[in-house]
């Protein structure tokens, strides 16, 4: 399998995980967004949208990471959680 196939398979497996603590979910979200869309775009959500703000901040923390690198990190994180 190539990297994209491995990444898509890891995305499928991540949905089947038993335990998903909030910090792990944020890491998965940030790596997924970085791998699929690249650097964060748009403005940071306001203070009243805490969930959206946390997701934005997690993704922004991956800014500059190459998409292939993000895919590999996503795959490794899912592997470590299984």
N, C-alpha and C positions, 0 to 999 in steps of 0.2 A: 504494500500500500504506500501511497505517497503521503506527504505531509497533510494535504487537504483532507484526504480520506481518513487519516489518523485523527485529525482534529474533529471532523464530523462524527466519527465513532465515539470520541471522548465526550462530545456534547450530548449524544444519546445516552451514554453511560452516566453522565452527571445527573440526569433527570431521575435515575433509579437509585441514587444514594440514599441510605437509611438516615444518616445524620447529616444535617446541613446547618451548622452554627452560622450566625449572622456574618461573622468576619470571613468565613470561608465563602459564603454566598457573595459577599462583596468582591472577594478576590476572583471568584469564578466570573462574576459579571464584568469586572474591569478587564480581565484577560480576554474574555469573549469579545467585548466591544473593541478592544485594541486590535485583536486578531482579525475581526471581520470588518471594522470601519476605520481603523487607524486612530490617529490622535483625536482627543475629545474636541467637540465643536459646540458652538452655542455659548450662552452665558450661564453662569452658575445660578441654580435656583435660589429663591429667597429663603429667609429664615423659617417661614411657616411651612415649607415643604421639606421637612427633615429627611424623609426617605429619599426623595429625588436628589437632595443635596449630598447625602452620603454616597449615593451611586455615582454622581458626577465627580465628587472628590476622589473616589476610588479609581475611576477611569482616568482622571486627570493625573493621578499619581503614576500612571504608566506612560505618560506622554514621552514621545521620542523612542519608545520601544518598537523595534521592527515587527511587522505583522507576523512573519515566520517565527520570530523569537517568542512572541506572545502565544502563538499556536503551540509551540513546544512546551512553554511553561504551563499552559492550560492542560495539555495532555498529561504532563508530569504531576500536576496537582490532582487531577482526577484519579490517576494511577495510585497516588499516595493515600487517597481517601477510600479506595475499595478494599 
